[in-house]
Amino acid sequence: MLIRGFISLAAVSLLFAGSAFAGKKDNAGNMCKDKDVVGSYMQSAEYDFTDGYGNLVDRFYVDQLNLSSGGTVHERLTAGQDLIMYAGLGSTWLGSWTCRNDGKLLVTALSADYAPIPTNTLFPGSLSDIALVYHYRWTYLFSVEDKDTLKLEKYAVRGYGMTEDPTDPDAGGIIIEGDEEIYLDRLIPSDADLLP
């Protein structure tokens, strides 16, 4: 969610109005209404890190949070597929979202991390590979700032070992908590690139 997490590279980077936008409101003006929050929200950030060969890598990654009708969530961080054999990779986040009674948006999603394993670790004669090492349960609380902007207010990540059930909210343990204010903006369709 949104965020935005990228544990595979040894860092967590979280990403991730008006009368026509009426919905549940609390005293602070936060609002969430099912049909109004459906859409695709983005946050981009630049990362500098050193790869496994000692080279400085400078890249922009995008955290994309998709809220579908019916309450399903699909989140993807473009960093997840980068440098697979060096740093592993994270799966997409899949889960659910709902509008709370206080007008906030609550998102919960599951993901998995895979890490590189040396040759012959699993099967003699095998090539280098990647293997599942951890599952995560991501919970985000957003305020809906306007019809095109979500603000992350609080998050928690629960980690699960390979022998623990990641669908069990009582298993595993909280490994990361935070309350940074991070903004995700709706990706607005535009035909600007199609015009002369």
N, C-alpha and C positions, 0 to 999 in steps of 0.2 A: 503497500500500500503502500504502497504507496510508497511504497516506499521502500520503499524503499529502503532495504537493508542489503548489504553486500558483505556477508561474512566470509565468503570464499577467499577474498583478498586480504584477510586479517584486518578488516575495518568494517565498521557498521556505518553506512552512510544513508541516513534517512532523508531518506528523501523527505515530500510522500514523503437587483431588488426592485424593489418597487411594487406597485399594486398588482402587477401581473405575476409577481413571484410571491404569492401569499402561501403560507404554510404554518406549521406549528412554530410558535415564537415563545422564547423565554424573555425575562426582563432585560437581558443584555442584547436582544435583537437577533439572536441566533435562530436560524430556521432550517428546517429540513422537511421536505415533502417528497414522497416516493418518486413521482414522475419528474420532478424538477431536478433531482440530483443525478438521474440516469445520464451517463455519458462517459467520455474519456478525458482524464485529467493528467497533466504532465508536470514534471519538474526536471530540469536539466542541471547538471553540475560538472565542473571540470575536476579531474583527478590526476595527480602526479604520483607515480610510484615506480619502484625499481623492479624489473622483471627477474626471472630466474637466471638470466644471463648477465645481470648487472647493468642492463640498459635502462635509462630513464624513459618512462612511458608517460606521455601527456595525451589524455583523451577526454572528450565529453561523453558522458553517459546520460541516458534518459530513463527516468522512472515513470512508468505509465500505469495508472490506476483506472481500470474500466469497471464502471458500475452498471450492471445490466438490469433491465426490468425483471421483476420477479425476485430481486434481492441477491443475485449472484455477483461475485467479484472475481476478476482476473487481473492480476498485477504482474508486471514484468519489468525488470531492470536490465537494460541492454548490456550492462557489464557482466551479466550472468554467464554469457557464452564466450567471453573473451578470455584468452590465456588458459584454456581448459586444462592442458597437460601440466601447466606450471602451478596454477592456483586452484584448480577444481572448478566447479560451477554450481550455481544454485538453480533450482527449478523455478518455474513460474509459481506465483502464489495463487491459490484457488480457495474460494470461501464464500462468505455471505456478508451482506450489509443490511442495516435497518435504521430507520429514523426513531430516535428515542423520544419519550414524552417531553423531555426538556428542549427539544428542537435540535439536538446534536446528532451527528452521523456516527454510527458505530460500525466498524469493519473488523471482521475476524477472518483470517486466512491461514492456510497451511502451506508450507514449502519444505523442500529437502535440499541438503547440500551433499555434493559429491566431491571427492578428493582424488588426486592422482595416486596410484599405487605402483611400487616398483615392479619391474619384470620378475616373473616367477613367484610372486607373492601368493597368488591364489591357485594357479595351476602351473606346474612345471612346463617349461617350453612356451608359455604364453607371452604375448607382447605386453608392453605397458598398457595400463587401463585406468579407468576411474571406478570408484565404488562408493556406495551410499555410506555416509558417515554420521549424519544427523538429520533429524526433522525439527521444524520450528512451527510454533503457533504464534502468529502476529495479531495483536489486538490494537487498533487505532481508534482514537476519539477525535473527530473533526468538528469544527464549527463551520457552518455554511455562511461565508462572508457575503456573497452575492450569488447571482445565478451562474457565474462562471468561475468562482474561486472557493476552494476549500482550504481551511487552515488547520493543520495538525496541531492539536493541543497536548495530547498525551499518548504514550504508547508503551506497550510491554511485549516482550518476546519470551516465550516459554520454550526451552530446549528439551528435546527428547533423544535419548540414545537409540541405537539401532534395534535394541530389543524392547523398546517401550512403544506403546500405542499412541501415536500423535493425535488421535481423535479423542483421547481421554483428557478432559480439562484439568483433572487432578493429578495426572502423572507428570513426569519431567519436573522441571523447576524453572523459575524466572531467572533469566540470564542477563537481560537488558531491560532497563526502564528509562523513560525520559519524558521531558515536557518541553522540548524545543518547539518554537513556533516556525513551522515550515509550510509554505504556501504551494498549492498545486493549482494550476490553471487549466480550465477546459480547453481542449484543442478545438478551435473554431474552424469549421469548413470554410475554405476560401478558394475562389476561382482566379485569384490574382496571377498565378503562374500560367493560366490558360489564355489570358488576355494579351492582345498585341502590345 
